[in-house]
Amino acid sequence: MCHVSVLISNVCLPNDFTRYEHQPFVSCLAGLYGCQWRRYQRARAQPGECCCSKVECGSFGLLILTFFLSFVFLYFWTEAQNDYNDFDWFNFGTLGFWFPWSLVLLTVAAALFTYIALLLVLAVCLLSEGQRLYLHWSHKTGIVVTLVFSVAATAVLSDLWSKEWKTLLLSLQVTAPYLHLGAVSIMAVLSWPIALHFFRMNKKVRQIAVLGLFLSVLFSLYLVPLGMYSPCIKEAGTLGPAPTLIGHRGAPMLAPENTIMSFERAVEAGAQGLETDVTISYDGVPFLMHDSTLRRTTNVAEVFPNQTHLDASNFTWTELQQLNAGSWFLSRDPFGTASSLSEEDRLQAQNQSVPSLAQFLEVAAKSNRLVLFDLRRPPHGHPYSQSYINTTLEVVQAHINSSQVLWLPSEDRKLVHAVDPELQQTSGEKASIQELTDDHIIRLNLHYSSMSQQQIRKYLSVNISTNLYVISQPWLYTLAWCAGAQSVTTNSIHILSQMDKPLFLMTPEEYGLMWILTDVVSAILIFAIFVFHWWRERGLPFWSGSRQTHENGPYSKFRTEMSDVWSISSVNVRPDLRSTPGSPSVPHLPTISEE
């Protein structure tokens, strides 16, 4: 069998037909995308032909779908970073051992998205060069794996953690202007290969379908800002003061949660309030513990190996004092911050014990900080299951000024208010203004996902302030600031206390200018690209002083087919490259055959 492969690197042609080829670049693209490293394996999409076979066209469509879905999941999981700690502890309770699953999931999602994005860039570049697409089977497998991962992960998290979709919607109030700018820029880049193949198509139906789809997506993106809402788009001078910070279980990024060290670090970092969780011991001592059991934040498995499953309130205060409440922080490093502690801080953290409510209140009273705590009712049969509120209230009145306490427990609220009217009655649920005022509520403690600028203003009009929990990411703090929240509960006091302005803030005029400029500039650029390809495919001169005299047919075909750096399957030169009357002469090209 005779195979002919001719590579002519320097062919003397008339100056008017000089065209610089970048075959090494195209070879690299084809090699990375389809493992087609040799030139004769590839083929260009001739004028009017489809860019690929039906199978490859389906693969390209699947690639686009996978890119979109993997981007959605990566964006979703990136914006959920505020709640990574909750996710990891949920898995700890389910699986029984600690592992930073949230970071692993983020790393895998980022790696797969990057891989798919690179494949899509390669495909677009090949289409821009007029090359036929051929995706290697290994990449097809990678696309399917990424697609399955993205869909499965999104479905599982939506089922177990559906509230995070509200977080994603909130994030759009900050990122939407920049996502709009990025999406329009991508459409401008895609207009190059789309225009190239649009003008090479011979079938009108196919042309209309391609152009119609492209313009539909483009115009939809142009109009997206009409539905954009953000509390951070507001008139100059209308931004209120920054929300005050309440340390969530102290400063859990700097010390073990719900320990005296954690609350002291929160005060040092600038917290105006301290939040905790209170449980009653079996002998009636209120102490600090968030979970129903002790196994997450103490070494109960070592000290009382047969009682790890018991409710925390079933331990006496003497037994609780035998537990270490800090060593877990260094071994598990829940926020990835333990390595930043000094040797002295590490030693102090390793020797923390379970504190009593009285010890906690003394820290708050000494630093003149507000306190907010949730109170867990002991299980049925506990000696203090009926009197736990009175027991807690007695400790509060003995160790701190009642006006510093945001009283959150809802049980017997009216009785508590009658006993101590100086307590700041705080509700964890939204209700009508009438119901709130009847219960003497002066503050709401709500999850950040229920953030609403309108509701915050409505409650503030009757002197009911709003605290949002748990906000640890600067972008969420930015939204709470712009929405007018009076305070936030946070894990990252040392970070949020350093913010002197919101991350995102612009006037409606500035936002309108950004939107209009983005749309107008992209429209002009895309129109210019289509005009350029229309002009080039017809072989028209680009300046009036040119000495070129091009004919629509021969020149256009010469430009597209001649750029193939000759891949020949017979010993004869292609007839459409020979000289024809009325067209510039092309020198006879030698052929080289090898057995």
HUNORBEL-V838817 format. One record per residue. N is the residue number from 1. PHI is phi in degrees with one decimal (* if undefined). OMEGA is omega in whole degrees, 0 to 359 (* if undefined). D_FIRST is the distance of its C-alpha to the first C-alpha in Angstrom with 1 decimal. Layout:
[[N	PHI	OMEGA	D_FIRST] [N	PHI	OMEGA	D_FIRST]]
This chain:
[[1	*	183	0.0] [2	-107.5	176	3.7] [3	-113.8	181	6.5] [4	-116.3	176	9.9] [5	-134.0	184	13.0] [6	-111.3	176	16.2] [7	-121.1	181	19.5] [8	-109.8	184	22.6] [9	-90.8	181	25.7] [10	-133.5	178	28.3] [11	-104.0	180	27.9] [12	-77.9	178	31.1] [13	-120.0	176	32.1] [14	-56.1	184	35.6] [15	-57.2	183	37.9] [16	-64.8	184	38.5] [17	-109.4	180	34.9] [18	-65.4	179	34.7] [19	-142.5	181	33.4] [20	-83.3	181	33.2] [21	-97.5	177	30.3] [22	-127.6	182	30.6] [23	-61.8	176	27.0] [24	-58.7	178	28.1] [25	-64.7	179	30.6] [26	-64.5	179	28.2] [27	-61.6	179	25.7] [28	-65.8	179	28.6] [29	-60.6	181	29.7] [30	-65.7	179	26.4] [31	-67.5	181	26.1] [32	-70.4	184	29.6] [33	-82.0	185	29.5] [34	-129.2	182	26.2] [35	57.0	176	24.7] [36	-102.0	185	22.0] [37	-87.0	180	22.2] [38	-95.4	188	18.8] [39	-62.6	186	18.9] [40	-75.3	175	15.6] [41	-79.2	187	17.0] [42	-100.7	177	20.0] [43	-146.0	178	21.0] [44	-85.9	174	24.3] [45	-81.6	182	26.7] [46	-72.0	181	26.9] [47	-52.7	178	30.5] [48	86.8	181	32.0] [49	-90.6	176	29.4] [50	-73.8	184	30.4] [51	-73.5	183	29.7] [52	-166.3	178	28.0] [53	-71.4	180	27.3] [54	-63.3	179	30.4] [55	-64.6	180	29.8] [56	-69.7	177	29.5] [57	-64.6	176	32.4] [58	-64.7	178	34.4] [59	-63.6	179	33.5] [60	-66.6	177	34.7] [61	-63.5	177	37.9] [62	-65.2	177	38.5] [63	-62.4	179	38.1] [64	-64.6	179	40.8] [65	-61.7	180	43.0] [66	-64.8	177	42.7] [67	-59.4	182	43.5] [68	-64.5	183	46.6] [69	-68.1	178	47.8] [70	-68.1	176	47.2] [71	-67.1	179	49.1] [72	-60.1	180	52.0] [73	-67.0	180	52.3] [74	-62.3	179	52.1] [75	-64.2	179	54.7] [76	-57.4	185	56.8] [77	-74.7	176	56.8] [78	-65.6	180	57.4] [79	-72.8	178	60.4] [80	-82.7	184	61.7] [81	-57.9	179	62.2] [82	-58.4	185	65.9] [83	-114.1	179	66.1] [84	-56.8	183	63.7] [85	-62.1	177	66.7] [86	-63.2	180	67.8] [87	-63.7	182	64.3] [88	-67.4	179	64.1] [89	-73.2	174	67.6] [90	-61.7	178	66.9] [91	-66.8	177	64.0] [92	-62.6	179	66.4] [93	-66.5	181	68.9] [94	-82.8	186	66.2] [95	-93.4	179	64.3] [96	90.7	176	67.1] [97	-142.8	185	65.5] [98	-91.3	174	64.9] [99	-159.7	181	61.5] [100	-76.5	183	60.6] [101	-61.5	183	58.3] [102	-62.5	180	58.7] [103	-71.1	177	57.1] [104	-62.2	180	54.2] [105	-63.1	179	53.6] [106	-64.4	181	53.7] [107	-63.9	180	51.3] [108	-64.1	180	48.7] [109	-62.4	180	49.1] [110	-66.2	180	48.7] [111	-65.8	181	45.6] [112	-66.7	179	43.9] [113	-64.4	178	44.9] [114	-60.5	178	43.7] [115	-61.0	180	40.2] [116	-66.3	180	40.1] [117	-62.9	178	41.4] [118	-65.7	177	38.7] [119	-61.1	180	36.0] [120	-66.7	177	37.7] [121	-63.2	178	37.9] [122	-60.3	180	34.2] [123	-63.1	180	33.5] [124	-64.3	178	36.0] [125	-64.5	178	34.5] [126	-63.9	177	31.0] [127	-64.6	178	32.5] [128	-65.4	178	34.5] [129	-92.0	179	31.3] [130	73.9	182	29.9] [131	-89.7	173	27.2] [132	-74.4	181	26.1] [133	-88.4	171	27.6] [134	-143.2	183	25.8] [135	-95.7	181	28.3] [136	-65.4	184	27.2] [137	-61.1	180	28.6] [138	-65.3	177	30.9] [139	-70.6	176	32.5] [140	-62.0	177	33.0] [141	-63.9	178	34.8] [142	-61.8	179	36.9] [143	-65.5	180	37.9] [144	-63.5	179	39.0] [145	-61.2	180	41.0] [146	-64.3	180	42.7] [147	-63.9	180	43.5] [148	-62.8	179	45.0] [149	-61.2	183	47.0] [150	-63.7	181	48.3] [151	-67.3	182	49.4] [152	-65.0	181	50.9] [153	-64.1	179	52.7] [154	-64.0	181	54.1] [155	-65.7	182	55.3] [156	-65.2	181	57.0] [157	-67.4	177	58.7] [158	-65.6	180	59.9] [159	-76.5	184	61.5] [160	-87.3	191	63.1] [161	-141.6	188	63.8] [162	-62.4	182	64.0] [163	-64.9	180	66.5] [164	-69.0	175	63.8] [165	-66.8	175	62.5] [166	-66.6	176	65.9] [167	-62.8	178	65.1] [168	-61.9	179	61.8] [169	-64.3	176	63.7] [170	-64.4	182	66.3] [171	-62.7	180	63.6] [172	-65.0	177	62.4] [173	-68.1	177	65.8] [174	-107.0	189	64.9] [175	-94.4	186	61.1] [176	-54.8	179	60.6] [177	-59.0	182	61.1] [178	-80.8	174	58.4] [179	-65.0	177	56.0] [180	-62.6	178	56.5] [181	-61.6	180	55.7] [182	-66.4	181	52.5] [183	-65.5	179	51.3] [184	-65.8	178	51.9] [185	-64.1	178	50.1] [186	-63.0	178	47.0] [187	-63.5	177	47.1] [188	-64.0	178	47.3] [189	-67.5	181	44.2] [190	-67.9	181	42.3] [191	-62.9	180	43.3] [192	-65.5	179	40.7] [193	-66.5	180	37.5] [194	-66.0	178	39.5] [195	-64.9	180	40.5] [196	-57.7	183	37.0] [197	-78.4	177	35.5] [198	-60.9	182	38.6] [199	-79.4	177	38.4] [200	-94.5	182	34.7] [201	-76.5	179	35.3] [202	-94.7	183	35.7] [203	-92.6	182	37.5] [204	-62.9	182	41.2] [205	-61.0	180	41.7] [206	-66.5	178	39.2] [207	-61.6	181	40.8] [208	-63.9	181	44.3] [209	-64.3	181	43.3] [210	-65.0	182	41.8] [211	-66.5	180	44.6] [212	-62.2	179	47.3] [213	-64.2	181	46.3] [214	-62.0	182	46.1] [215	-68.3	178	49.5] [216	-63.0	179	51.1] [217	-64.5	182	50.3] [218	-63.2	182	51.3] [219	-67.5	176	54.6] [220	-63.6	177	55.4] [221	-65.1	178	55.0] [222	-61.1	186	57.3] [223	-95.8	181	60.0] [224	-54.7	181	59.8] [225	-58.5	178	62.6] [226	-61.8	180	65.0] [227	-97.3	182	65.1] [228	-78.1	174	65.3] [229	-132.3	174	68.5] [230	-155.2	176	69.6] [231	-65.6	180	73.1] [232	-88.3	170	72.0] [233	-99.9	187	71.7] [234	-147.5	181	75.4] [235	-63.6	179	77.8] [236	-59.5	177	78.7] [237	86.6	182	81.7] [238	-101.3	179	81.4] [239	-74.3	180	79.7] [240	-81.8	180	82.2] [241	-67.9	179	82.7] [242	-65.8	178	80.1] [243	-61.3	175	80.5] [244	-70.7	187	82.4] [245	-108.5	176	80.6] [246	-116.8	183	81.5] [247	-71.5	181	80.0] [248	-75.4	185	78.2] [249	58.5	181	79.6] [250	97.3	176	80.4] [251	-124.7	190	77.5] [252	-67.6	175	74.9] [253	-84.6	185	72.3] [254	-110.5	182	74.8] [255	-161.7	179	76.6] [256	-59.9	183	76.7] [257	-59.7	177	77.6] [258	54.3	172	81.2] [259	-124.3	179	82.6] [260	-60.7	178	85.4] [261	-60.5	181	82.9] [262	-63.1	181	80.6] [263	-71.0	177	83.5] [264	-65.8	178	84.8] [265	-67.0	178	81.3] [266	-65.0	178	81.3] [267	-63.1	179	84.6] [268	-63.0	182	83.5] [269	-81.2	176	80.4] [270	110.1	179	82.5] [271	-70.6	174	82.8] [272	-92.0	179	85.7] [273	-149.5	181	85.5] [274	-129.6	181	84.5] [275	-113.5	179	83.0] [276	-154.1	180	83.1] [277	-132.7	187	83.4] [278	-118.0	176	86.6] [279	-128.4	179	87.2] [280	-101.3	179	90.5] [281	-71.5	185	90.8] [282	-67.1	179	92.6] [283	-105.3	169	95.8] [284	88.0	178	95.7] [285	-103.9	176	94.2] [286	-67.5	180	91.8] [287	-135.9	186	88.7] [288	-96.2	177	85.3] [289	-164.3	181	82.3] [290	-82.7	186	79.6] [291	-78.7	176	78.0] [292	-75.7	176	79.9] [293	-118.3	185	79.1] [294	-102.1	193	79.2] [295	-73.0	181	75.9] [296	-77.2	189	73.8] [297	-114.6	174	76.1] [298	-140.3	177	78.2] [299	-98.6	182	78.0] [300	-59.4	180	79.8] [301	-66.0	179	77.3] [302	-88.3	184	78.7] [303	-82.0	179	82.4] [304	-127.6	187	82.6] [305	-61.0	181	79.6] [306	-96.5	184	81.0] [307	-124.9	183	81.9] [308	-65.6	183	78.7] [309	-86.8	184	78.6] [310	-69.9	174	82.1] [311	-63.2	182	83.0] [312	-58.5	182	83.9] [313	-74.5	178	87.3] [314	-88.7	176	88.2] [315	-97.9	175	88.4] [316	-80.1	180	91.7] [317	-63.3	178	92.0] [318	-62.7	178	92.7] [319	-67.3	180	89.5] [320	-63.7	180	87.5] [321	-70.7	178	88.9] [322	-83.6	185	87.3] [323	-91.1	173	83.8] [324	-96.3	183	81.5] [325	-111.4	183	80.1] [326	-129.7	185	78.1] [327	-63.7	179	75.8] [328	-60.0	182	73.3] [329	-63.0	181	72.7] [330	-77.6	183	71.5] [331	-77.2	183	69.3] [332	-96.0	177	67.6] [333	47.9	190	67.7] [334	-62.0	181	67.4] [335	-110.1	181	66.9] [336	69.2	184	65.1] [337	-114.6	184	68.1] [338	-61.0	182	69.8] [339	-66.9	181	68.1] [340	-82.9	181	69.9] [341	-74.5	175	73.4] [342	-73.1	180	75.5] [343	-62.1	179	76.5] [344	-65.7	179	80.0] [345	-67.0	179	78.6] [346	-64.3	179	76.4] [347	-65.3	179	79.5] [348	-66.3	180	81.5] [349	-63.5	184	78.8] [350	-70.6	185	78.5] [351	-118.8	178	82.2] [352	-82.6	178	82.7] [353	-117.2	178	84.7] [354	-72.6	182	85.1] [355	-87.4	175	87.6] [356	-86.2	177	90.4] [357	-61.1	180	91.0] [358	-61.2	179	94.1] [359	-62.9	178	92.1] [360	-62.4	182	89.6] [361	-66.1	178	92.5] [362	-65.8	176	94.2] [363	-63.2	180	91.1] [364	-66.6	180	91.0] [365	-66.3	181	94.7] [366	-65.3	181	94.7] [367	-94.7	180	91.9] [368	56.2	179	93.3] [369	-108.7	173	90.0] [370	-70.3	175	89.6] [371	-127.8	178	88.5] [372	-135.3	180	86.5] [373	-142.4	173	86.0] [374	-96.0	184	84.9] [375	-117.1	182	87.2] [376	-96.1	180	85.9] [377	-73.7	178	88.3] [378	-63.0	181	88.7] [379	-67.7	180	87.7] [380	-60.2	181	90.3] [381	97.5	178	92.8] [382	-71.5	182	92.7] [383	-57.5	184	96.2] [384	-115.4	182	95.5] [385	-67.2	179	93.4] [386	-103.4	185	96.3] [387	-110.3	186	97.7] [388	-64.0	180	94.6] [389	-69.2	179	95.1] [390	-63.0	179	98.7] [391	-61.2	180	97.7] [392	-67.1	182	95.1] [393	-62.8	178	97.4] [394	-63.0	179	100.1] [395	-66.5	180	97.7] [396	-60.1	183	96.6] [397	-65.6	182	100.2] [398	-86.2	189	101.1] [399	-125.9	182	98.4] [400	-156.2	175	97.4] [401	-66.2	185	98.8] [402	-60.3	182	97.9] [403	-68.8	178	97.0] [404	-89.4	187	93.9] [405	-103.4	172	92.6] [406	-91.5	188	90.1] [407	-81.7	186	91.1] [408	-95.0	183	88.0] [409	-55.7	184	89.1] [410	-91.8	181	89.9] [411	-67.4	176	92.1] [412	52.4	185	95.8] [413	-61.7	182	95.1] [414	-64.4	178	98.4] [415	-66.2	178	100.3] [416	-61.1	180	98.6] [417	-63.3	179	99.3] [418	-67.4	179	102.9] [419	-71.7	182	103.2] [420	-140.0	183	101.5] [421	-69.5	181	101.1] [422	-80.5	176	99.8] [423	-61.7	178	96.4] [424	-84.3	183	93.7] [425	-66.1	185	92.6] [426	-126.6	181	88.8] [427	-111.4	178	86.8] [428	-94.9	181	83.2] [429	-134.1	175	82.8] [430	-76.1	178	83.0] [431	-155.4	178	85.9] [432	-69.0	180	88.1] [433	-59.9	180	90.3] [434	-62.5	180	93.4] [435	-64.5	181	92.2] [436	-66.4	180	91.3] [437	-68.0	177	94.6] [438	-63.4	179	96.5] [439	-92.1	178	95.0] [440	61.9	180	95.8] [441	-74.6	176	92.1] [442	-119.1	178	91.6] [443	-151.6	174	88.0] [444	-106.5	177	84.8] [445	-117.8	190	82.2] [446	-120.3	174	78.9] [447	-67.6	185	75.3] [448	-60.3	182	73.3] [449	-66.7	178	71.1] [450	-92.7	182	74.2] [451	-58.2	179	74.6] [452	-150.0	180	76.0] [453	-61.3	181	77.6] [454	-65.8	181	79.8] [455	-69.3	178	81.1] [456	-61.0	178	81.8] [457	-66.5	182	83.8] [458	-62.7	180	85.6] [459	-68.5	181	86.8] [460	-65.3	180	87.7] [461	-64.0	177	90.0] [462	-115.2	175	92.2] [463	64.8	172	91.9] [464	-109.4	182	89.3] [465	-85.7	184	86.7] [466	-123.4	172	83.2] [467	-112.2	180	81.4] [468	-110.6	180	77.7] [469	-130.9	332	76.0] [470	-95.8	184	73.8] [471	-111.5	182	72.3] [472	-121.7	181	70.5] [473	-92.6	181	67.8] [474	-56.2	182	68.8] [475	-69.4	177	67.2] [476	-71.4	176	69.2] [477	-63.2	176	72.3] [478	-59.6	179	71.6] [479	-64.1	179	71.6] [480	-62.3	178	74.8] [481	-63.7	182	76.4] [482	-66.0	181	75.5] [483	-76.2	176	76.6] [484	95.2	178	80.0] [485	-61.7	183	80.1] [486	-83.1	180	83.1] [487	-156.8	176	81.6] [488	-137.9	172	78.5] [489	-94.9	189	78.1] [490	-142.4	171	75.4] [491	-89.3	189	73.7] [492	-120.2	180	72.9] [493	-58.9	183	76.3] [494	-64.5	178	75.3] [495	-93.4	184	72.4] [496	-67.9	180	74.0] [497	-67.9	180	77.3] [498	-89.2	181	75.5] [499	-81.4	179	74.4] [500	-103.4	177	76.7] [501	-159.6	178	74.8] [502	-64.4	178	72.3] [503	-67.7	183	68.6] [504	-133.3	179	68.2] [505	-159.4	177	71.0] [506	-151.6	179	70.9] [507	-79.7	176	73.1] [508	-57.7	179	72.1] [509	-66.8	179	71.8] [510	-65.2	179	69.5] [511	-66.4	178	67.3] [512	-61.6	179	67.3] [513	-64.8	178	66.3] [514	-61.8	181	63.4] [515	-65.2	184	62.2] [516	-66.0	180	62.5] [517	-62.6	179	60.9] [518	-59.7	183	57.9] [519	-67.8	184	57.4] [520	-67.0	182	58.1] [521	-62.1	180	56.0] [522	-65.9	180	53.0] [523	-63.7	178	53.5] [524	-63.9	181	53.6] [525	-64.4	180	50.5] [526	-64.7	177	48.5] [527	-62.1	179	49.7] [528	-62.6	179	48.6] [529	-65.2	178	45.1] [530	-64.5	178	44.7] [531	-63.2	181	46.1] [532	-60.8	181	43.8] [533	-69.3	175	40.7] [534	-60.9	180	42.1] [535	-67.1	184	42.8] [536	-68.5	183	39.4] [537	-68.0	177	37.3] [538	-99.4	176	39.3] [539	66.5	181	38.9] [540	-84.1	179	42.7] [541	-70.8	182	44.3] [542	-97.1	175	46.1] [543	-148.0	188	49.0] [544	-66.7	183	51.0] [545	-85.4	183	50.9] [546	-70.1	178	47.2] [547	-88.9	182	46.0] [548	-72.5	174	42.8] [549	-123.3	188	42.6] [550	-99.4	171	40.0] [551	-103.8	187	39.0] [552	-53.9	187	38.4] [553	-71.0	188	35.1] [554	-59.3	185	33.0] [555	-69.4	180	34.3] [556	-62.0	181	33.9] [557	-68.0	179	30.3] [558	-61.2	184	29.6] [559	-67.7	183	31.2] [560	-80.1	185	29.4] [561	-87.6	181	25.9] [562	-69.0	184	26.1] [563	-76.8	185	27.0] [564	-81.0	185	23.5] [565	40.2	186	22.7] [566	1.3	168	19.6] [567	-120.9	192	16.6] [568	-117.9	181	14.2] [569	-104.3	175	11.2] [570	-140.7	185	11.2] [571	-80.9	182	12.5] [572	-95.3	175	15.8] [573	-73.0	180	18.7] [574	-58.9	186	20.1] [575	-64.0	184	22.9] [576	-76.1	178	25.5] [577	-102.9	177	25.5] [578	-78.3	179	26.4] [579	-66.4	175	30.1] [580	-125.7	180	32.2] [581	-57.7	177	35.8] [582	85.6	178	38.2] [583	-122.4	181	35.8] [584	-58.9	183	35.3] [585	-76.0	177	32.9] [586	-114.0	182	29.7] [587	-61.9	179	28.4] [588	-62.5	184	25.2] [589	-96.9	180	22.6] [590	-70.6	176	20.3] [591	-115.2	179	16.6] [592	-125.6	180	14.7] [593	-112.7	176	11.1] [594	-140.9	182	9.6] [595	-74.6	*	6.9]]
